[in-house]
Each structure stands twice: as C-alpha cells, then as structure tokens.
C-alpha cells in the first residue's frame, strides 16, 4: 500500500511517498522538497503573505500531480507552526483544498512534538533523553524516560523565524542583533532543572538545520560513511560548526554543498539554537535522526486512523511494539550464547538487529552489494555497530576477506571490531543453515565449559557447503571459548 505524507512547515514544503509493508512497517521511496517559506513575514503581520501563499499553492499543485501519478491509497497533508499561528489560516486552508485538493490537518503544538518524537524514537535505540525537532518556525521538545513522556515543550525558536526577526536583509547579523537573538534563545530554552535527574539522558535532534550541521561536520572531518541517521556529534563540534558558519557570508554558505540554497538563510540561527541548547542544559553529544515528524504522522495514522484524525496523540504513546515470533525463534541460539557469556551485550544487539530486521528482508545479491545495502539503510545501531553488522552479513554470504575495511573505515572501526565481525558472521551462517535444513542447534554446559551441539537431520548438506561451514565452525570454537559437538 502506498501512502503520501505532505509536511507544510514554516520554511519548507515536503512530500514523502511511503510503501507500507507487513506489520505496519514502512519505507520511504521518494521525497520532494520546495522552499515555499509560507511563514515569511508572519511575525511582522500575524498573517500569511500573498507571495508565500502563491508559492505554496503552486508547489501543492505540483505535489497533487505527483500523488496522482503514484496512485497513493492515502494522502496525509499536515501543517505546522506557520499555518497554526496565522490569522488567515482558514482562508489558506480553503484555497489549498480548492486549488490542489489537499485537506490539511493543522497540528497542535503537542501533536507536532509527539509525532516528531515518535518518528525519531522508533528509528534510534535511545531509551531516555530530550528529543527535539528544530523547524523554521518553532522548536518542539519531548523529554522522555522509557516508557513514558515526562514533558512536552514548544517555543518559537525556528531558524527562519529568528532570521526574519534579527538578521539584515542580506542574511547577516550585526553584533547587536546577534547578541539580542542569543539572549532571546537562552530565555526561551528550558532550564536543566526541568529535566529528569538522570545522568544518562541523550539528546536527539530532528530537522533540516540539524541535518545540515551534521553534513557540514562530516565534510570537514572527511567522514568515510555516507550516512546522517544516528550520526553523533560532540558538543565542541556543534559549537565549531556554528562559529564557522557565523564567519561566512550568505553567498559562501549557499555555495557550500553541505548546506545548500534551501538551508542557507536560516542555518546560522538554527545552529545557534542547537549550540545553546547543548550548552545551557549540559549535553555532551548530539545524535542526529533523519526520521521525525512525517514518519510519526504515518505511524499514528496506521495505528488508528480515527484517533489520528481526532488528534488523540496519547494513542501513539500507548502503542505496543509488535511481537516477532519468527524472530524470537531465530534468536534462540544468540540468547543461549549470551546467557553462557559467549556474546557481549553489544554483540548480541548487533546480531539481534541482523536476525530480526535485516536478514528477513534482504534481497538476493552478491556479498559486496549486500554490504552496501545493509550499511546504507537506516538502523537504530550506531554507525560503528552498523558497519560491523554489514561486514558480518557480507562475510556470512561469501565475502571472506573483510580486512580491507580496517583501512577504508579506520576512523570508525576499533581494533576489536574485526574479531566481532568474525563471531557474528559465523552465527549468521549457522542460523541461515538452520533455516535451509533440518539441523538442530542447542547449548549446554559440561564441567563448566559451554558446548554447542549440532545435530544433523534427514536432509543432507552438500559437501562443498559443509566444508565452508566446518571451517567457520573451527573459527567459532576458537573465538567463543566453547566446544563443538557434532
């Protein structure tokens, strides 16, 4: 089933097409973005301007043609802070419906915050933290301690709004206005005392400005992975990026491939918001999520269309994670090895992600192609652990040499990473063999020594395949500190 989500923000207008799969999971397969700037001038007049409306309606007509071409079963148009605050919002919504056929749902501050949070949380492994969505007009924040949201905050600190209020027409800032903007941001950001007393809170950021900051940092670092989701930046790196951008002209920023035309006008203000948020509350690192509001909107709709239309966001928070009975069966061996202390918790997490979410949907390709498919897909794992998983999957499917990765990704991998690749790849091979044949795998402990029992069934395994497997089982015996019993 195809579903399209249209997100009309203060600065950008985006259309994302999704393919909804089994168990309400989904994948985005097409995205279109237009710099409509519908909120331009809103703070000065309280109304959406004629030019911004015309730009937006023109783009919406183009989106209508795309949606019709895709034959999406459902279209979910949502509007955020600019339309929400505009005195002429009803007139605009009527125009959007009559001219483009889109009936927009104007999200409340709570809906916007919760949907952005839900999209980010489901795509990361963060269990406690402050999730924020920095848009063009507002900053939404959700303070979360699993399993509940503790607080929802929304403040008018969007990048484009701040730029309109404090920048000169050419996009630059005088020292006086920059200081005024900085003071205003610090006044509206929450205090550290508003957060739960926990030392393990993570900071997760969503939004175009956050992605642009991360891309710029990766460019400066010559980061070897072409990935933004789950990219981690230290506090001093965020500050350094902001200082660098602050010293550039708008023309120079526009030419920077990491920032681009769409984000150039608001990135100085946006990066200052992120920098001051980390500084005021004391976060040491920022985790970047490329999943946010649009994913959360789709999740809420799939869970309960009626609750979504009524704005009952609490239904999103009460949703239970789907159970995977087949995945549980696949993980039986991994759990046994974990209980016998032959797998670390980190290795178990990587293996579980591979068995549960990667291998079941993996297409049939050569090992090198599989490596890049696994590596470039979005995952809740850190970049380092996802790289280990991609190498393990490729090795298990025939890419015997993986030492080249130590050179190519030396800034990401640790010394022990390749040993982890060997362990996890061997387990993947065993699970794959178990799925193809009727062999039985079990664990036991004899005289304090863990033993892995492999019992062959009626189905005979080809000698060539068995030779490769036995070679890896020998690696397994030495790596896992256990004995094999055939």
C-alpha positions in Angstrom: 0.0 0.0 0.0 1.3 3.5 -0.9 0.8 6.4 1.4 1.9 10.0 0.8 2.7 12.5 3.6 2.8 16.2 2.9 4.5 18.4 5.5 3.9 22.1 5.3 6.4 23.8 7.6 7.4 27.4 8.3 10.2 27.2 5.8 9.9 24.0 3.6 7.1 22.1 2.0 7.9 18.4 1.6 6.2 15.4 0.1 7.3 11.9 1.1 6.0 8.7 -0.6 6.0 5.5 1.5 5.4 1.9 0.8 3.6 0.3 3.8 4.7 -3.3 4.4 3.9 -6.1 6.8 3.1 -5.4 10.4 2.6 -1.7 9.7 6.3 -1.2 8.9 7.1 1.2 6.0 9.9 2.6 3.9 10.2 5.9 2.2 10.9 5.6 -1.6 10.6 9.1 -2.8 10.9 12.7 -1.5 10.2 16.1 -3.0 11.0 19.4 -1.3 10.2 23.0 -2.2 11.4 26.1 -0.4 8.0 27.7 -0.1 8.7 29.8 3.0 5.0 30.1 3.8 5.8 31.7 7.2 7.9 34.5 5.7 6.8 37.8 7.3 4.3 36.1 9.7 5.8 37.7 12.9 5.5 41.2 11.4 1.9 40.9 10.3 0.3 37.9 12.0 -0.9 36.7 8.6 0.4 34.5 5.8 1.6 36.8 3.0 0.2 36.8 -0.6 3.6 35.9 -2.1 4.3 33.0 0.3 0.7 31.7 -0.3 1.1 31.8 -4.1 4.5 30.0 -3.8 2.9 27.3 -1.6 -0.2 26.8 -3.8 2.0 26.5 -6.9 4.1 23.8 -5.2 1.0 22.0 -3.9 -0.4 21.7 -7.4 2.8 20.0 -8.4 2.5 17.7 -5.5 -1.0 16.8 -6.5 0.3 15.7 -9.9 2.9 13.5 -8.2 0.5 12.0 -5.8 -2.0 11.2 -8.6 0.9 9.6 -10.6 1.9 7.4 -7.6 -1.7 6.4 -7.0 -1.3 6.7 -3.3 -4.1 5.0 -1.4 -3.9 7.6 1.4 -2.6 11.2 1.4 -1.8 12.8 4.8 -1.3 16.6 4.5 -0.2 18.3 7.7 0.7 21.9 8.5 2.7 23.1 11.5 3.6 26.4 13.2 3.2 29.0 10.4 -0.4 27.9 9.4 -1.2 27.2 13.0 -0.5 30.8 14.1 -1.7 32.6 11.0 -4.8 34.9 11.4 -5.8 33.9 7.8 -5.3 30.2 8.2 -8.9 29.2 7.4 -8.7 31.2 4.1 -5.4 29.5 3.2 -6.8 26.0 4.0 -9.8 26.6 1.8 -7.5 27.7 -1.1 -5.3 24.6 -0.6 -8.3 22.4 -0.8 -10.0 24.1 -3.8 -6.8 24.6 -5.9 -4.8 21.5 -5.1 -7.3 19.1 -3.5 -5.4 18.7 -0.2 -7.4 18.9 3.1 -4.7 19.8 5.6 -4.6 18.8 9.2 -3.2 21.6 11.3 -1.2 20.0 14.0 -1.3 21.4 17.5 2.0 22.0 19.3 1.5 18.8 21.2 0.8 16.7 18.1 3.8 18.2 16.3 6.1 17.4 19.2 4.8 13.9 19.8 4.8 12.9 16.1 8.4 14.1 15.6 9.4 12.3 18.8 7.7 9.1 17.7 9.4 9.1 14.3 12.8 9.6 15.9 12.4 7.2 18.8 11.3 4.3 16.6 14.5 4.8 14.5 17.0 5.0 17.3 17.9 3.0 20.4 17.6 5.9 22.8 15.6 5.0 25.9 15.9 8.3 27.8 16.6 11.7 26.6 15.4 15.0 25.1 14.1 14.7 21.6 13.8 18.0 19.7 12.5 19.0 16.3 14.0 22.3 15.1 11.9 23.7 12.3 11.6 27.0 10.5 9.2 28.5 13.0 9.4 26.6 16.2 11.4 24.2 18.4 9.4 21.2 19.8 10.9 19.3 22.6 9.9 16.0 24.3 11.6 14.8 27.5 11.3 11.0 27.6 12.2 8.3 30.1 11.1 4.9 28.9 8.3 4.1 28.8 6.6 7.5 29.2 6.9 11.1 28.0 7.7 13.3 31.0 7.2 16.8 29.4 6.4 18.4 26.1 7.7 21.9 25.3 7.2 24.2 22.3 8.9 27.5 21.9 9.1 30.0 18.9 12.7 29.4 18.1 12.7 28.2 14.5 15.7 29.1 12.3 13.8 31.1 9.7 11.7 32.9 12.3 14.8 34.0 14.2 16.5 35.1 10.9 13.4 37.2 9.9 13.4 38.9 13.3 17.1 39.6 13.8 19.1 39.4 10.5 19.7 42.1 8.0 18.1 41.8 4.5 21.3 40.1 3.2 21.0 37.4 5.9 23.9 38.7 8.0 23.7 39.7 11.7 25.0 42.9 13.3 26.8 42.3 16.6 23.9 43.9 18.5 21.2 41.9 16.8 23.2 38.6 17.1 23.5 39.3 20.9 19.8 40.1 21.1 19.0 36.8 19.3 21.3 34.9 21.5 19.7 36.4 24.6 16.2 35.5 23.4 17.1 31.9 22.6 18.6 31.4 26.1 15.5 33.0 27.7 13.1 30.5 26.0 15.2 27.3 26.2 14.3 25.1 29.2 16.5 25.0 32.3 18.4 22.0 33.3 16.2 21.7 36.4 13.2 21.0 34.1 14.8 17.7 33.0 14.6 14.4 35.0 17.5 13.9 37.3 19.3 11.3 35.2 22.9 11.2 34.1 22.1 9.0 31.1 19.9 11.4 29.0 20.7 11.6 25.3 20.0 14.5 23.0 18.3 13.5 19.7 17.8 16.2 17.1 15.4 16.2 14.1 15.0 18.8 11.3 16.7 20.3 8.3 19.1 22.5 10.3 20.2 19.6 12.3 20.9 17.5 9.2 22.8 20.4 7.6 25.0 20.9 10.7 25.8 17.1 10.6 26.6 17.2 6.9 29.0 20.1 7.3 30.7 18.4 10.2 31.1 15.2 8.2 32.5 17.2 5.3 35.1 18.8 7.5 36.0 15.5 9.1 36.1 13.6 5.8 33.8 11.1 7.4 34.0 7.8 5.5 30.3 6.8 5.7 27.7 8.5 3.6 25.1 8.4 6.4 23.4 11.0 8.5 20.9 9.0 10.6 22.4 8.2 14.0 25.4 10.3 13.4 26.9 11.5 16.6 28.4 15.0 17.2 30.2 16.2 20.3 29.3 19.5 21.9 32.5 21.2 20.8 31.9 20.1 17.2 28.5 21.7 17.2 29.9 24.9 18.5 32.7 24.8 16.0 30.3 24.4 13.1 28.2 27.3 14.3 31.3 29.6 14.7 32.5 28.6 11.2 29.1 29.4 9.6 28.8 32.6 11.6 32.0 33.8 10.0 30.8 33.1 6.4 28.8 35.4 4.1 25.4 34.2 2.9 26.8 33.8 -0.6 29.6 31.5 0.7 27.1 29.4 2.8 24.9 28.9 -0.3 27.8 27.5 -2.3 28.7 25.0 0.5 27.4 21.6 -0.7 26.6 20.5 2.9 24.2 23.5 3.4 22.8 24.4 0.1 20.3 27.1 -1.1 17.4 25.8 0.9 19.0 25.9 4.3 21.5 28.8 3.8 19.3 31.6 5.0 18.4 30.1 8.4 21.4 27.9 9.2 23.2 30.5 11.4 20.2 31.0 13.6 19.4 27.3 13.6 22.9 26.2 14.5 23.0 28.7 17.3 19.8 27.2 18.8 21.3 23.7 18.8 24.6 25.0 20.3 22.9 27.0 23.1 20.6 24.1 23.9 23.6 21.8 24.4 25.4 24.5 26.4 22.6 25.5 28.7 21.5 22.0 29.7 24.9 20.4 29.5 24.6 17.8 26.8 27.9 16.4 25.7 26.8 15.0 22.4 24.0 15.3 19.8 22.5 12.3 18.0 21.1 13.1 14.6 17.9 11.4 13.4 16.7 11.7 9.8 13.3 10.2 10.9 10.9 12.5 12.6 7.5 14.2 12.0 6.5 12.6 8.8 7.3 9.1 10.0 5.5 9.8 13.2 2.4 11.0 11.4 2.3 7.9 9.3 2.8 5.6 12.3 -0.1 7.3 14.1 -2.4 7.0 11.1 -1.6 3.3 10.6 -2.2 2.6 14.3 -5.6 4.2 14.4 -6.9 6.5 11.5 -9.8 7.7 13.6 -7.6 8.7 16.6 -5.1 10.4 14.2 -7.9 12.5 12.7 -9.2 13.5 16.1 -5.7 14.4 17.3 -5.6 11.8 20.1 -1.8 11.6 20.3 -1.9 9.6 23.5 -2.8 6.5 21.4 0.7 6.8 19.9 2.3 6.6 23.3 0.2 3.6 24.3 1.1 1.6 21.2 2.9 -1.6 22.0 5.8 -2.8 19.8 4.8 -5.7 17.5 6.0 -9.1 18.5 8.0 -11.2 16.2 7.6 -14.9 16.9 9.7 -15.9 14.0 12.5 -13.5 15.1 12.3 -15.0 18.6 12.9 -18.4 17.2 15.9 -17.2 15.1 17.4 -15.5 18.2 17.3 -18.7 20.4 20.9 -19.5 19.7 22.0 -15.9 20.3 20.2 -15.8 23.6 21.9 -19.1 24.7 25.3 -17.8 23.8 24.6 -14.6 25.7 23.5 -16.5 28.8 26.7 -18.6 28.6 28.7 -15.3 28.3 30.0 -16.1 24.9 28.4 -13.0 23.5 28.7 -9.5 24.9 25.5 -7.4 25.1 26.8 -5.2 22.3 27.5 -8.3 20.1 24.0 -9.6 20.9 22.4 -6.3 20.0 24.1 -6.3 16.6 23.2 -9.9 15.9 19.6 -9.4 17.0 19.2 -6.5 14.7 20.6 -8.6 11.8 18.4 -11.5 12.5 15.2 -9.6 13.3 15.2 -6.7 10.8 17.9 -7.2 8.2 18.1 -10.8 7.0 14.3 -11.4 6.7 14.0 -8.6 4.1 17.5 -8.9 2.5 17.4 -9.3 -1.3 19.4 -11.8 -3.2 22.6 -10.1 -4.4 26.4 -10.7 -4.3 28.1 -10.2 -1.0 29.6 -6.8 -1.9 26.2 -5.4 -2.8 24.7 -6.8 0.3 27.3 -5.0 2.4 26.4 -1.6 0.9 22.6 -2.3 1.2 22.9 -3.1 4.9 25.3 -0.2 5.6 23.3 2.5 3.8 19.9 1.5 5.2 18.8 3.4 8.4 19.3 1.5 11.6 18.9 2.1 15.3 22.5 0.9 15.7 25.4 3.4 16.0 27.4 3.9 12.8 30.2 1.7 14.1 27.9 -1.2 15.1 26.0 -0.9 11.8 29.3 -1.2 9.9 30.2 -4.3 11.9 26.7 -5.8 11.1 27.1 -5.0 7.4 30.5 -6.7 7.3 29.2 -9.7 9.2 26.2 -10.2 6.8 28.5 -9.9 3.8 31.1 -12.3 5.2 28.3 -14.8 6.1 27.2 -14.7 2.5 30.6 -15.3 0.9 32.8 -12.2 1.3 35.6 -14.0 3.0 38.1 -11.1 3.0 37.0 -8.2 5.2 40.4 -6.8 6.3 40.2 -4.0 3.7 37.5 -2.4 5.9 40.1 -1.6 8.5 41.8 0.8 6.1 38.7 2.2 4.4 36.9 2.8 7.7 39.8 3.2 10.1 38.2 6.3 11.7 35.1 4.4 12.6 36.3 0.9 13.5 38.1 -0.2 16.6 40.8 -2.8 16.8 38.5 -5.4 18.2 35.8 -4.8 15.5 37.1 -7.4 13.0 37.0 -10.0 15.7 33.4 -9.2 16.4 32.7 -9.4 12.6 34.1 -13.0 12.6 31.9 -14.0 15.6 28.7 -12.5 14.3 29.2 -13.8 10.8 29.6 -17.3 12.0 26.4 -17.2 13.9 24.6 -15.8 10.9 25.8 -18.7 8.9 24.6 -21.2 11.5 21.1 -19.5 11.6 20.9 -19.4 7.8 21.9 -23.1 7.6 19.3 -23.9 10.2 16.6 -22.1 8.1 17.6 -24.1 5.0 17.9 -27.5 6.5 16.6 -29.6 9.5 19.7 -29.4 11.6 19.2 -28.7 15.3 21.3 -26.3 17.4 21.4 -26.3 21.2 23.7 -25.2 24.0 24.7 -26.9 27.2 27.5 -26.7 29.9 29.7 -29.7 30.8 32.2 -29.3 33.6 31.9 -25.5 33.3 32.7 -25.5 29.6 29.9 -24.3 27.2 29.2 -26.7 24.4 27.4 -26.0 21.1 25.6 -29.2 19.8 24.9 -29.5 16.1 22.6 -32.4 15.2 22.1 -33.1 11.5 18.7 -34.2 10.4 17.5 -36.3 7.4 18.3 -33.6 4.9 21.9 -34.0 3.8 24.1 -30.9 3.5 26.2 -30.7 0.3 29.9 -31.5 1.0 31.1 -28.2 -0.5 28.8 -26.2 1.7 29.7 -28.4 4.7 33.4 -27.8 4.1 32.9 -24.0 4.3 30.7 -24.3 7.4 33.2 -26.6 9.2 36.0 -24.1 8.5 33.9 -21.3 10.1 32.9 -23.6 13.0 36.6 -24.1 13.7 36.9 -20.3 13.9 33.8 -20.3 16.1 35.4 -22.8 18.6 38.5 -20.7 19.0 36.7 -17.3 19.1 33.8 -18.2 21.5 35.7 -20.2 24.1 33.4 -23.2 23.7 33.5 -26.7 22.4 31.6 -28.1 19.4 29.7 -31.4 19.5 28.6 -32.8 16.1 
